[in-house]
Amino acid sequence: MAFLAKGKKADLVNVCEELGENVPPNSRVPDIKHIILESKNFNEEAVRIMLDRIIGERLEEAEAERQQLEHELSGNDLNVKLSSDDLNVKLRLSSGKLNYNV
């Protein structure tokens, strides 16, 4: 079942959950693949479609987060203040330029 190789561990865990299987927290990817293949609910075509959907959802979420972060950083100034007992540093990111005051 080579198609299982394209999924990340979290994707495979989601497949197991949708198949009604429990995955021990310390399971490795080969163990999770074995759980999927030995599931009483395993159907190759259904699992292939399920995995494709899960991967697609993960990629869409990652892209949405990237776009949100890009939007937040593009139009706004980013002010960060780092401090310790001996040092105060103020960083200002504006228009792609970093200015700092010590």
C-alpha positions as CSV (number, residue, x, y, z in Angstrom):
1,M,0.0,0.0,0.0
2,A,2.4,2.6,-1.3
3,F,-0.2,5.3,-1.2
4,L,0.1,5.4,2.7
5,A,3.6,6.7,2.3
6,K,2.5,10.1,1.2
7,G,0.7,10.8,4.5
8,K,2.4,12.3,7.5
9,K,2.0,10.7,10.9
10,A,-0.8,13.0,11.9
11,D,-2.6,12.2,8.6
12,L,-2.3,8.5,9.2
13,V,-3.6,8.9,12.8
14,N,-6.6,10.7,11.4
15,V,-7.2,7.9,9.0
16,C,-7.1,5.4,11.9
17,E,-9.6,7.5,13.9
18,E,-12.0,7.6,11.0
19,L,-11.7,3.9,10.7
20,G,-12.6,3.6,14.4
21,E,-9.1,2.4,15.4
22,N,-7.2,3.5,18.5
23,V,-3.6,4.6,18.0
24,P,-1.3,4.4,21.1
25,P,0.5,7.7,21.7
26,N,4.0,6.3,21.2
27,S,3.2,4.6,17.9
28,R,5.6,5.0,15.0
29,V,4.5,5.5,11.4
30,P,5.1,1.8,10.4
31,D,2.9,0.8,13.4
32,I,0.2,3.2,12.4
33,K,0.2,1.8,8.8
34,H,-0.1,-1.7,10.2
35,I,-3.1,-0.6,12.2
36,I,-4.7,0.8,9.1
37,L,-4.0,-2.3,7.0
38,E,-5.3,-4.7,9.7
39,S,-8.4,-2.7,10.4
40,K,-11.7,-4.6,10.0
41,N,-13.0,-1.4,8.2
42,F,-10.1,-1.3,5.7
43,N,-11.0,-0.8,2.1
44,E,-8.1,0.3,-0.1
45,E,-10.0,2.7,-2.3
46,A,-12.0,4.3,0.6
47,V,-8.8,4.7,2.6
48,R,-7.0,6.2,-0.4
49,I,-9.8,8.8,-0.8
50,M,-9.9,9.5,2.9
51,L,-6.1,10.1,3.1
52,D,-6.2,12.4,0.0
53,R,-9.0,14.4,1.7
54,I,-7.1,14.6,5.0
55,I,-3.9,15.7,3.3
56,G,-5.8,18.3,1.3
57,E,-7.5,19.7,4.4
58,R,-4.1,19.9,6.1
59,L,-2.5,21.7,3.2
60,E,-5.4,24.1,2.9
61,E,-5.2,25.0,6.6
62,A,-1.5,25.6,6.3
63,E,-1.9,27.8,3.3
64,A,-4.7,29.8,5.1
65,E,-2.4,30.3,8.1
66,R,0.5,31.4,5.8
67,Q,-1.8,33.9,4.0
68,Q,-3.2,35.2,7.3
69,L,0.3,35.7,8.7
70,E,1.5,37.4,5.5
71,H,-1.5,39.7,5.6
72,E,-0.9,40.6,9.2
73,L,2.8,41.4,8.5
74,S,2.3,43.2,5.2
75,G,0.0,46.0,6.1
76,N,1.0,46.5,9.7
77,D,4.0,47.5,11.7
78,L,5.3,44.8,14.0
79,N,6.6,46.0,17.4
80,V,8.4,43.7,19.6
81,K,9.9,44.5,23.0
82,L,12.5,42.2,24.4
83,S,13.6,42.8,27.9
84,S,15.8,41.5,30.6
85,D,17.3,42.9,33.8
86,D,20.2,44.6,32.0
87,L,18.9,45.1,28.4
88,N,15.8,46.6,26.8
89,V,15.6,46.2,23.0
90,K,12.8,47.6,21.0
91,L,12.4,46.2,17.5
92,R,10.3,47.8,14.8
93,L,9.6,46.1,11.5
94,S,8.1,48.5,8.9
95,S,8.1,48.1,5.1
96,G,10.6,45.3,5.3
97,K,13.2,47.3,7.3
98,L,14.2,46.4,10.8
99,N,14.9,49.3,13.2
100,Y,16.0,48.8,16.7
101,N,16.7,50.9,19.8
102,V,18.8,49.7,22.7
